[in-house]
Amino acid sequence: MDLDPEGIFRDDSDEDDDNLHEREANKEMVVYLIDASPKMFTPANAAKADEKQETHFHTIVNCITQSLKTQIIGRSRDEVAICFFNTKEKKNLQELAGVYVYNVTEREQLDRPDARLIKEFSCVEDSFMNNIGSRYGITSGSRENTLYNALWVAQALLRKGSVKTVSKRILIFTNEDDPFGGITGAAKADMIRTTIQRAKDAKDLGLSIELLPLSRPDEDFNMSLFYAELIGLEGDEVLQYVPSAGEKLEDMTDQLRKRMMKKRKVKTLSFAITNDVCIEVNTYALIRPTAPGTITWLDSISNLPLKTERSFICNDTGALLQAPQERFQLYNDKAVKFSVRELSDVKRVSSHHLRLLGFKPLDCLKDYHNLSPSTFIYPSDEQIFGSTRVFVALHSSMLRLGRFALAFYGTPTRPRLVALVAQEEVISSSGQDEPPGMHMIYLPYSDDVRYPEEVHLTSGDAPRATDEQIKKASNLLRRIDLKHFSVCRFANPGLQKHYGILEALALGEDEMPDIKDETLPDEEGMARPGVVKAIEEFKAAVFGENYDQEEAEAAAAKGGASKKRKAIADAASQKSAAYDWADLADNGKLKDMTVMDLKTYLTAHGLPVSGKKDAIISRILTHLGK
């Protein structure tokens, strides 16, 4: 984790703030630069004869469309511009050839994603060749440099806003790894130099340039030809970039619909490191129970909420007491009086919310110590300046030494010990997966901890797994292990369905988009031959070789009992059909029938047959509606 106290623990709480500077802090401005050369309209992969071949241009249009849909819901203040380069037509304020700005017309500000933009852009491929056109922008004998022009136009589109409050990005989509391959000599060297210098100038202004390369079916994208120098890659970064970019492209098409939950601040705590050092931290609820709202009492006439007031009346005189309430405690036959404030001071077990007690190795913290959802802690400099620097130093040391902090959480109602576990920042190609900070784990009281393992240790009859069973279980776990698992990568299916309905209404679509529930088991993955074999070997090791036969016999026995019950019910139905039960009930003749005959009605209709004759007759009359 980089020690960046100025930005690494930025507070993302979604509290309303009228300050424009605070509202703009999380804003992002993005320019999508899409290569529109003829190579982008070639098949993206080797499709089968009966499959429709998809082009790289179609793939990019789809993933940007999904990105815009996500921005409407998750980051509605973001601004975007879609820009094509290597086009026949030109449309930009600079009047540069080969560059077509799709959604920003004769004005400076970028567009915010809306339903109109999404609907129009999703159909751009149908009329692209007729309205915009495609061509090779950098050709031999021509001094036009469309990539240079595209970077210039993108930089001009992003000149609004300060880089301190707005994140500015340029995303380039192309499958051409050598845009200057068609020219040679001094002209080529000059174009490469000027294009790279244009990119450096943009970076100096705080703009981030990213490339999402697309490999063609016959060859891989070679970053070292040109784009490695453009975006500033060196050494091993060049070899690792193409797989990483592939993951980023997959993330845009498949995972950009996942909504990142906003961190909601619960409250601010003071954290005492020593007697002389105290910092300020914010707590965030990762999981909180959904409870019904509080009961509101209303006036029966005005229907307005009632205010509850409490008054104290003297027991001797009946007068209303105005003085502050006092309580007393008998001590040596004397009444020692306490005011409410004094009682509060007596009950206060700590002057700070959190007080650091010491450190312990992480292996001292067991799984069963985590009985309730933890609280996430971030530092804050709102009241105590310098809190972030102290927190970062403590956080780094705990990660480096493999320790967790033991602290006292002094709430007036329930004081307890807590464990502060440092979490390292996790970053993937799609951005930040897990933020840095600390988890405050509420440790159990001694009465909460049970030791059932002691019973097994002293009992000779306790089952023990054999070495073969442990080996098969380990092999199974390796087979079904989820690589790079993180709970942040899974979207809430209920929210996805809700957003899908909103999306369909906003875009005027007749059908709701398909929502993939990623919380369901991966049936395709579990059906792989290696996984199936590991499961069968584990079952055989635990239940024996003939467990399939035993399961079949148990199922057959269960099926036989079911058939027997069905036969009894059918026989009772035939016997019950011989009586007119409604006429018997109306004439009061049910009491003249035998209990066995009455039970045939109950059995035929799936009713309980227990009880005495009066209870059985009452049950029949209730079922008949009498």
C-alpha positions, -999 to +999 in steps of 0.1 A: +000+000+000+014+034-009+016+057+020-006+084+006-023+101+036-038+127+013-060+104-007-058+067+003-084+069+030-107+094+013-141+094+029-168+083+004-197+086+028-228+096+009-240+123+032-255+153+015-232+182+012-240+215-005-203+222-010-196+220-047-159+210-041-170+180-020-196+170-046-171+171-074-145+150-055-157+117-069-166+129-103-151+113-134-148+125-170-141+099-196-134+101-233-138+069-253-115+069-283-127+041-307-106+030-337-130+030-367-105+016-393-116-012-416-097-037-394-121-031-366-149-045-387-133-078-394-144-109-374-132-109-338-128-146-336-130-177-357-167-184-356-183-217-366-203-221-398-237-217-381-227-188-359-229-151-366-194-136-367-190-107-343-166-078-351-144-060-327-163-028-334-196-045-323-179-058-291-167-022-282-201-007-288-217-033-265-193-028-236-194+010-238-232+007-238-231-014-206-207+011-191-230+040-198-259+021-182-238+015-151-228+051-148-264+063-149-271+043-117-238+042-099-221+075-109-247+098-124-225+129-121-199+114-144-195+130-179-185+111-211-176+118-247-175+091-274-150+098-302-142+078-333-109+081-351-099+069-386-132+080-400-141+095-434-162+123-419-149+147-393-168+164-365-149+183-338-143+218-327-107+218-339-118+207-374-091+180-374-094+153-401-103+117-393-119+124-359-156+123-353-170+133-318-203+114-316-222+129-287-207+164-280-217+190-305-209+227-307-203+231-270-175+225-246-190+204-217-193+167-220-226+147-218-239+129-188-252+094-196-289+093-203-314+070-220-313+090-253-275+086-256-277+049-248-304+042-273-287+061-301-252+047-295-264+011-292-277+014-328-247+033-342-233+003-360-263+000-383-257+034-399-220+039-392-208+033-427-233+055-443-232+085-419-196+084-405-175+060-426-143+040-421-109+045-436-072+040-428-062+073-413-024+069-414-012+060-449+019+063-470+022+097-488-001+114-464+009+137-435-024+132-417-020+116-382-055+107-370-042+092-337-025+125-329-056+143-339-078+121-316-055+127-286-056+164-292-095+164-294-097+143-263-074+166-244-095+196-255-127+178-243-112+172-209-099+207-202-128+216-180-124+210-143-095+207-120-076+174-117-076+178-079-114+173-078-121+154-111-106+122-124-099+125-162-094+095-184-089+087-220-097+051-230-084+039-264-099+008-281-081-006-311-069-039-326-041-023-346-008-027-327+013-007-352-007+023-364+023+036-383+032+003-400+021+016-435+047+043-437+085+043-435+115+066-431+116+100-416+079+106-419+072+075-397+097+086-370+083+121-370+047+109-366+057+086-337+076+113-319+048+139-322+021+114-311+041+103-280+048+139-271+011+147-274+004+118-250+031+131-225+016+165-227-018+151-218-003+132-188+014+163-176-020+179-174-032+151-151-050+130-178-048+093-176-044+074-209-054+037-209-054+012-238-078-017-242-062-038-270-081-064-290-062-093-305-071-105-339-078-142-345-045-147-365-021-127-342-017-113-307-015-076-300+021-066-298+024-038-273+062-032-279+056-019-314+042+014-303+016+016-275+040+005-247+058+038-251+026+058-256+011+048-222+045+045-204+051+008-199+086-006-192+102-041-188+079-068-175+049-045-176+047-048-213+043-086-212+018-085-184-003-057-199-022-076-227-036-103-204-045-076-178-062-055-205-081-086-216-094-090-181-103-053-181-123-056-214-141-087-200-148-067-169-164-039-191-187-063-209-196-087-181-191-070-147-197-032-152-234-038-142-223-046-107-231-018-084-205-009-058-222-003-024-216+032-010-198+032+023-222+045+049-207+061+079-222+049+111-205+073+136-172+089+144-150+075+172-120+088+191-092+063+191-066+066+219-033+052+208-015+064+240-024+087+269-011+116+248-020+106+213-056+104+202-069+102+166-103+103+149-118+074+129-150+069+111-169+035+113-188+019+084-213-008+087-205-036+062-236-056+071-265-043+092-298-060+100-330-047+084-353-039+113-389-025+112-393+012+118-400+026+152-436+029+164-450+064+160-480+073+182-505+096+165-532+119+180-566+104+174-581+137+164-553+157+146-534+126+134-501+144+143-472+126+160-473+127+198-444+139+218-436+119+249-427+138+280-418+125+314-425+144+347-417+136+383-441+143+410-434+144+447-448+115+466-456+135+497-470+168+483-480+158+447-461+188+434-443+187+401-406+184+406-385+209+387-351+202+401-328+176+383-335+140+392-314+125+419-310+089+430-295+075+461-277+044+473-279+032+510-245+029+526-240+024+563-277+034+569-271+067+550-286+077+517-258+087+494-274+109+467-262+109+430-273+133+403-279+120+367-246+135+356-227+119+385-242+085+377-232+089+341-196+096+351-196+066+374-208+043+346-183+057+321-156+030+318-134+049+294-128+085+284-124+075+248-145+053+225-115+032+215-084+027+236-054+006+223-043-020+248-016-039+229-009-063+200-010-100+194-001-124+166-028-130+140-029-167+148-042-159+183-074-147+166-097-177+160-126-181+136-150-186+165-141-152+180-160-135+152-196-139+164-211-108+148-205-087+117-174-065+120-173-028+116-149-012+091-127+017+103-113+046+082-094+076+096-107+111+094-090+145+097-122+165+102-117+173+139-082+160+147-058+169+120-030+143+114-052+113+122-047+098+088-009+099+091-010+081+124-035+056+112-014+048+081+017+042+102-002+019+126-018+001+097+015-005+078+032-018+109+004-043+117+005-056+081+043-059+081+046-076+115+015-098+112-002-085+143-037-074+152-045-047+178-064-055+209-085-025+220-111-016+246-144-003+231-159+018+259-196+021+251-216+030+282-242+002+277-219-027+267-182-022+271-161-050+255-128-059+239-124-057+202-097-069+177-085-044+151-074-064+120-056-045+093-068-051+057-044-045+028-056-028-003-064-052-032-063-038-067-071-057-099-072-046-135-108-034-130-098-011-101-099-014-064-115-046-051-109-041-014-099-008+003-072-005+030-084+000+066-091-020+097-119-044+107-131-040+142-141-075+153-162-077+185-146-103+207-169-127+227-173-127+264-160-157+283-195-171+287-200-169+249-172-194+242-178-231+244-152-258+240-169-288+224-136-301+211-126-311+246-154-337+246-140-352+214-105-353+228-116-374+258-140-396+241-128-428+224-159-431+203-155-398+184-153-403+146-119-395+131-112-390+094-087-414+079-057-402+060-073-414+027-105-393+035-084-362+043-064-367+010-096-370-010-112-339+007-080-319+000-081-329-036-118-319-039-111-285-023-083-278-047-105-287-076-134-264-066-113-235-052-124-201-064-093-182-077-089-146-065-123-148-046-137-116-033-172-108-020-169-074-037-170-092-071-205-106-066-235-084-074-268-085-054-292-103-077-322-085-062-307-051-069-297-063-104-333-072-112-345-039-098-320-019-119-329-040-149-366-030-146-356+006-143-333+003-173-361-012-194-385+015-184-360+043-191-350+029-225-386+021-235-378-016-240-405-042-241-384-070-224-363-068-193-326-076-198-314-110-187-299-109-151-272-134-143-274-145-106-238-151-097-247-163-062-261-196-077-237-226-079-217-229-111-233-260-125-212-260-156-180-258-135-192-285-111-198-308-141-162-307-153-148-343-155-120-335-129-145-321-104-169-349-109-142-375-104-129-357-072-165-357-058-170-394-065-137-403-049-146-383-018-180-399-015-165-434-019-138-426+008-164-414+033-195-436+026-179-466+010-179-482-024-215-492-025-231-460-013-249-456-046-267-489-041-276-481-006-291-447-017-311-465-044-325-490-019-334-462+005-352-443-023-370-475-033-382-481+003-394-445+005-412-449-028-429-481-016-442-464+015-456-436-007-473-460-030-489-477+000-503-444+014-517-436-020-534-470-023-551-464+011-562-430+001-577-443-031-596-471-013-610-446+012-621-423-016-641-451-033-657-461+000-665-424+009-681-418-025-709-442-015-724-417+010-741-384+005-722-366+032-740-333+028-774-349+032-762-369+063-749-337+079-781-318+072-803-345+087-780-351+117-773-387+108-735-385+111-737-395+148-754-428+137-724-438+116-694-458+129-661-442+135-644-463+108-670-450+082-664-414+094-627-418+090-630-428+054-642-393+047-612-378+065-587-401+048-602-394+014-598-356+019-564-357+036-577-346+070-564-358+104-581-389+116-572-387+153-596-379+181-629-391+195-662-395+175-674-360+184-642-344+173-643-364+140-679-353+133-670-317+141-640-319+117-663-333+089-689-305+094-662-278+093-648-292+061-684-293+046-689-257+057-718-266+079 
